[in-house]
Amino acid sequence: MGFTFTTMTLNLLLLMAMVATNILSLYHLSTTLQSPKSPKAPTAVPDQLLHQLHTIRATINHLTRLQNTNPTKKSSIPPDLLLYSHLAPIASSCHNHPELLHKYMTYTPFSLCPSDSDLAESLILRGCHPLPRRRCFSQTPQKPIPPNSLPHHPFPSSLPDNAVVWDHYTCKSFQCLNRQNPNLGFEPSLDASKFNSYKTDLDLPIHQLFQIAKAAKSVLRLGLDLGGGTGSFAAAMKLRNVTVVTTTMNVAAPNSEAVALRGLVPLHVPLQQRLPLFDGVVDLVRCGRAVNRWIPLPVMEFLLLDLDRVLRGGGYLWLDHFFSKGVDLEKVYAPLIGKLGYKKVKWAMGNKTDASGIKNGELFLTALLQKPVSR
């Protein structure tokens, strides 16, 4: 009840502020229209009116932030994924977080950049991308790794710790990350068979993917792995002479460094930003488990349309274990995916059997969709 009253109060104040802004704007417009025409330059807006408008706009922004960040509103969505909820033009969101931006931009030009990769991640996840800092030199590990000790195989038995700046991570080694969660992919050799096995209809082994492409007389040469973690899918495709770049973020772990150490290409970009790829250039896009029901619907629609933009005609979109509530899959996500007009090569659903899946009535969807050759 208290939360409802607070929300209603904020909405009322927001409405009053917006009405006041419109009245002041109309008043200034009417006085401008009533004044006789003159070849002279138009009269400047009075300082007092400008001050009032700035005050009202600042109030609106403040009330909006209060409404969006009300601490009494609980959510089960992971906080990092909530940061993907805003769509905005490139880098415009930097101005919405002045404290973070000021801290990030406080540095000495032409010297070493501050060791603040965690701060950079916070800004990127909030839509401040590309980052504005330009005039400093990136830090390198204190003990450089010898070139001859870099892994040559995409599934090495271990990753070298001294190739990472660990300052802002709780763990200070890949072995520590493996102890915390062996499923994160920081011991690549364990993932060597990950995309080669078939246990349920939700799985799509790589050899089957190639059989499908061959039967359709399609070619797989270039791919994009969206939210690919440490790059295991790209590594498996590399063994088959397919170049796959991986989008990843370094939230609490050095994912980008792990991808690069495997001889692969990481793209350090968030999901809500336009992909830094040209139109119609990739043969395959795989969406891993980073793409799921936690992404707000407008962002999901934006994402799917951007994936359509970078896929060539006849290319494949692979939704790998996408999960959502069963009712939402039927009424929301399936129609949204259907808007693409892609051919359904594979469409398999199965129950999500972990605690969250059972509680929320969630399903997994694995779908392989082929973009029309021409439109």
C-alpha positions in Angstrom: 0.0 0.0 0.0 2.8 2.4 0.9 4.6 1.7 -2.4 1.4 2.3 -4.3 0.9 5.7 -2.6 4.5 6.7 -3.2 4.2 5.8 -6.8 1.0 7.8 -7.2 2.6 10.8 -5.5 5.6 10.6 -7.8 3.4 10.3 -10.9 1.3 13.3 -9.7 4.4 15.5 -9.2 5.8 14.4 -12.5 2.5 15.3 -14.3 2.4 18.7 -12.5 6.0 19.4 -13.5 5.4 18.5 -17.1 2.2 20.7 -17.3 4.2 23.6 -15.8 6.9 23.2 -18.4 4.3 23.2 -21.2 2.6 26.4 -19.8 5.8 28.3 -19.6 6.8 27.2 -23.1 3.4 28.3 -24.5 3.6 31.6 -22.7 7.0 32.3 -24.2 5.8 31.2 -27.7 2.7 33.4 -27.5 4.6 36.5 -26.5 7.1 35.9 -29.3 4.3 35.5 -31.9 2.5 38.7 -30.7 5.5 40.9 -31.0 5.7 42.9 -34.3 7.9 41.5 -37.1 11.3 43.2 -37.3 14.4 42.5 -39.3 16.3 42.6 -36.0 17.5 39.4 -34.3 14.8 37.7 -32.1 14.7 38.7 -28.5 16.7 36.3 -26.3 14.7 34.1 -23.9 14.7 35.8 -20.4 17.2 34.3 -18.0 14.5 33.9 -15.4 12.3 31.8 -17.7 15.4 29.6 -18.7 16.2 29.1 -15.0 12.6 28.0 -14.3 12.6 25.6 -17.3 15.9 24.1 -16.2 14.7 23.6 -12.7 11.5 21.9 -13.8 13.4 19.6 -16.2 15.9 18.7 -13.4 12.9 17.9 -11.2 11.4 15.7 -13.8 14.6 13.8 -14.2 15.0 13.4 -10.5 11.5 12.1 -10.0 11.9 9.7 -12.9 15.1 8.3 -11.3 13.3 8.0 -8.0 10.4 6.1 -9.6 12.7 3.8 -11.5 15.0 3.0 -8.6 12.4 2.7 -5.8 14.1 0.4 -3.2 10.8 -1.1 -2.0 10.2 -2.7 -5.4 11.7 -6.2 -5.3 12.7 -8.1 -8.4 14.1 -11.5 -9.0 16.0 -10.4 -12.2 19.8 -10.4 -11.8 20.9 -6.8 -11.3 23.5 -6.9 -14.1 20.9 -7.9 -16.6 18.6 -5.1 -15.5 21.2 -2.7 -16.8 20.3 -3.8 -20.4 16.8 -2.3 -20.1 17.6 1.1 -21.7 17.7 1.8 -25.4 19.4 5.0 -26.4 21.6 6.5 -29.2 25.2 5.6 -28.9 26.9 7.1 -25.8 24.0 9.4 -24.9 23.5 7.5 -21.7 26.8 8.7 -20.4 25.1 11.9 -19.3 22.6 10.0 -17.2 25.4 8.8 -14.8 27.4 11.9 -14.1 29.1 10.5 -11.0 30.4 7.4 -12.8 31.3 9.5 -15.8 33.2 12.1 -13.8 35.1 9.4 -11.9 36.0 7.6 -15.2 37.1 10.8 -16.9 39.4 11.9 -14.1 42.8 10.8 -15.4 46.1 12.3 -16.5 46.4 12.5 -20.3 49.3 10.8 -22.1 50.0 8.6 -19.0 48.8 5.2 -17.9 45.0 4.8 -17.7 43.7 4.2 -14.2 43.2 0.6 -13.3 39.4 0.8 -13.3 38.0 -1.9 -15.7 35.2 -2.4 -13.3 34.1 1.2 -13.7 34.3 0.8 -17.5 32.0 -2.2 -17.3 29.5 -0.3 -15.2 29.3 2.5 -17.8 29.1 0.2 -20.7 26.3 -1.9 -19.2 24.4 1.4 -18.6 24.5 2.3 -22.3 27.6 4.6 -22.2 29.3 3.0 -25.1 31.7 3.6 -26.8 33.5 4.9 -23.8 34.6 8.6 -24.0 38.1 8.3 -22.5 40.7 8.5 -25.3 44.0 10.0 -24.2 45.8 7.5 -22.0 47.7 4.3 -22.4 46.1 0.9 -21.4 47.7 -1.0 -18.6 49.5 -4.3 -19.2 50.2 -7.1 -16.8 53.2 -6.6 -14.6 54.7 -9.9 -15.7 54.3 -10.2 -19.5 53.6 -13.6 -20.9 56.3 -14.9 -23.3 54.9 -15.1 -26.8 56.0 -18.7 -27.2 53.9 -19.7 -24.1 50.6 -18.4 -25.6 48.2 -21.3 -26.3 48.0 -22.4 -30.0 45.1 -24.8 -29.6 41.6 -23.3 -28.9 41.0 -25.8 -26.1 44.2 -25.6 -24.0 44.6 -27.5 -20.8 45.0 -24.2 -18.9 45.1 -20.4 -19.5 48.1 -18.3 -18.3 47.3 -16.2 -15.3 50.0 -13.5 -16.0 48.1 -12.4 -19.2 45.4 -10.7 -17.1 45.3 -7.6 -14.9 43.5 -9.0 -11.9 43.2 -5.8 -9.8 39.4 -5.6 -9.7 38.5 -9.3 -9.5 37.9 -11.3 -6.4 39.8 -14.2 -7.9 43.4 -13.7 -8.9 43.8 -16.7 -11.1 41.8 -18.9 -13.6 42.2 -21.8 -11.2 40.3 -19.8 -8.5 37.5 -19.1 -11.1 37.2 -22.8 -11.9 36.9 -23.6 -8.2 34.1 -21.1 -7.9 32.2 -22.4 -10.9 33.6 -25.0 -13.2 30.9 -24.3 -15.8 32.1 -20.8 -16.6 34.6 -22.1 -19.2 37.9 -21.0 -17.7 39.3 -24.5 -18.0 38.8 -24.8 -21.8 39.7 -28.5 -22.1 36.6 -29.4 -20.2 34.5 -27.8 -23.0 36.1 -29.7 -25.9 33.1 -31.9 -26.4 30.4 -29.4 -25.3 29.0 -28.8 -28.8 29.5 -32.3 -30.1 27.1 -34.3 -28.0 23.4 -34.9 -28.4 21.5 -35.7 -25.2 18.0 -34.2 -25.8 16.1 -32.5 -28.6 17.4 -29.1 -27.2 20.9 -30.0 -28.3 22.2 -29.1 -31.8 25.7 -30.7 -32.3 28.0 -28.9 -34.7 28.2 -31.8 -37.1 24.5 -31.8 -37.4 24.6 -28.0 -38.1 27.0 -28.6 -40.9 24.8 -31.4 -42.3 21.8 -29.0 -42.4 23.8 -26.3 -44.1 25.2 -28.8 -46.7 21.8 -30.1 -47.5 20.5 -26.6 -48.0 23.6 -25.9 -50.2 24.6 -23.2 -47.7 28.1 -22.2 -46.6 29.3 -21.6 -43.0 32.4 -19.4 -43.1 31.8 -16.4 -40.7 29.8 -16.4 -37.5 28.9 -14.4 -34.4 28.4 -15.9 -30.9 26.3 -13.5 -28.9 27.0 -13.6 -25.2 29.6 -16.4 -25.7 31.3 -16.2 -22.3 34.9 -17.6 -22.7 34.5 -18.5 -26.4 33.9 -22.3 -26.4 31.6 -22.2 -29.4 34.0 -20.1 -31.4 36.8 -22.5 -30.4 34.8 -25.5 -31.6 34.0 -23.7 -34.9 37.7 -22.8 -35.4 38.6 -26.5 -35.5 36.3 -26.6 -38.5 37.9 -23.6 -40.2 35.0 -21.3 -39.4 35.8 -17.8 -38.1 33.5 -16.8 -35.2 33.8 -13.7 -33.1 32.4 -13.7 -29.6 30.5 -10.8 -27.8 31.3 -10.9 -24.1 31.5 -8.7 -21.0 33.9 -8.8 -18.1 31.3 -8.8 -15.4 33.2 -10.2 -12.3 35.5 -12.3 -14.6 38.1 -11.7 -17.4 36.0 -13.2 -20.2 37.5 -11.1 -23.0 41.0 -12.1 -22.0 40.1 -15.8 -21.9 38.6 -15.6 -25.4 41.7 -13.9 -26.7 44.1 -16.3 -25.0 42.4 -19.1 -27.0 43.4 -17.4 -30.3 39.8 -16.0 -30.8 38.3 -12.5 -31.2 36.3 -11.0 -28.4 33.9 -8.1 -29.0 33.5 -6.2 -25.8 30.0 -4.9 -26.3 26.7 -5.0 -24.4 23.6 -6.6 -25.8 21.6 -3.3 -26.2 24.0 -1.7 -28.5 24.1 -1.9 -32.3 26.6 -4.6 -33.3 29.9 -3.3 -34.8 29.4 -5.3 -38.0 28.3 -4.4 -41.5 25.0 -5.4 -43.0 24.7 -9.0 -44.3 28.2 -10.2 -43.6 27.9 -13.3 -41.4 26.6 -16.8 -42.2 25.6 -17.7 -38.7 24.6 -16.0 -35.4 24.3 -18.1 -32.2 22.6 -16.7 -29.2 23.7 -18.4 -26.0 22.1 -18.3 -22.6 22.8 -14.6 -22.1 19.9 -14.1 -24.4 16.8 -15.1 -22.4 13.6 -13.8 -20.8 15.4 -11.3 -18.5 16.0 -9.0 -21.5 13.2 -6.4 -21.7 10.9 -6.9 -24.7 11.8 -3.7 -26.5 15.5 -4.6 -26.2 14.9 -8.1 -27.4 13.1 -6.8 -30.5 15.9 -4.4 -31.2 18.4 -7.2 -30.8 16.6 -9.6 -33.1 16.3 -6.9 -35.8 20.0 -6.1 -35.5 20.9 -9.8 -35.8 18.8 -9.8 -39.0 20.8 -6.8 -40.2 24.2 -8.6 -39.9 23.0 -12.0 -41.3 23.3 -12.6 -45.0 20.4 -13.9 -47.0 20.3 -17.6 -46.4 22.2 -17.3 -43.1 21.2 -19.0 -39.9 20.0 -17.7 -36.5 20.5 -20.2 -33.7 18.7 -19.6 -30.4 20.5 -22.1 -28.1 18.6 -22.9 -24.9 16.6 -19.7 -24.8 14.4 -19.8 -21.8 11.2 -18.0 -20.7 7.9 -18.7 -19.0 5.9 -21.2 -21.0 3.0 -18.7 -21.5 5.3 -16.0 -22.5 7.0 -18.2 -25.1 3.7 -18.9 -26.7 2.2 -15.4 -26.5 5.2 -13.1 -26.7 8.5 -14.6 -27.9 7.3 -17.0 -30.5 5.3 -14.2 -32.3 8.2 -11.8 -31.9 10.6 -14.4 -33.5 8.0 -15.1 -36.2 8.0 -11.4 -37.3 11.5 -12.1 -38.8 9.8 -14.3 -41.4 12.6 -17.0 -41.1 12.2 -20.6 -42.1 12.0 -22.9 -39.0 14.7 -25.6 -39.6 14.6 -26.7 -35.9 12.1 -25.8 -33.2 12.4 -27.8 -30.0 11.1 -27.1 -26.5 11.8 -28.7 -23.1 11.1 -28.0 -19.5 13.7 -26.1 -17.5 14.1 -28.4 -14.5 16.2 -26.3 -12.1 14.7 -24.6 -9.1 14.1 -21.3 -10.9 12.6 -23.1 -13.9 10.1 -25.1 -11.8 9.1 -22.1 -9.7 8.5 -19.9 -12.7 7.1 -22.5 -15.1 9.9 -21.9 -17.6 10.7 -23.7 -20.8 13.9 -24.0 -22.9 13.7 -23.3 -26.7 16.3 -24.3 -29.2 15.6 -22.9 -32.6 17.5 -22.9 -35.8 16.1 -20.4 -38.3 17.1 -19.6 -41.8 16.9 -16.0 -43.1 15.2 -15.7 -46.6 17.7 -15.5 -49.4 15.9 -12.4 -50.8 13.1 -10.1 -49.7 
